[in-house]
């Protein structure tokens, strides 16, 4: 079965010949876009310790964000790694961790668009991230 390959878009340059700051990928459901980009940002953490940020629409979505984000790619690529998340700062954001329970390592964060005021006040917590994944940026109800 063939799945989405993000390598082509990630090697494209903008009109000035530079790397774009933003990539937008749209396509049919179940093509593998989320899995492909999730693997890329997680591999960047594993290989280069580049943390990532998961962007959601609503604050209620950040609870358990690490487990939700990691479920598919764990089963496919990382069966021996575990990810968990902890709500922080009055549930305004979630920090993502990998490890075995005794020794946890922060690998990223999850924030919500509808908490933008609170997130902005704590933006210094997220300055160690190198990428943001905003999945489902288009509502299915238009």
Buried (B, 14 or more C-beta within 10 A) or exposed (E): EEEBEBEEEEEEEEEEEEEEEEEEEEEEEEEBBBBBBBBBBBBBBEEEEBBBBBBBEEBEBBBBBBBBBBEBBBEEEBEEBBBBBEBBBEBBBBBBBBBEEEEBEBBBBBBBBBBEEBBEEBEEBBEEBBBBBBEEEEEEEE
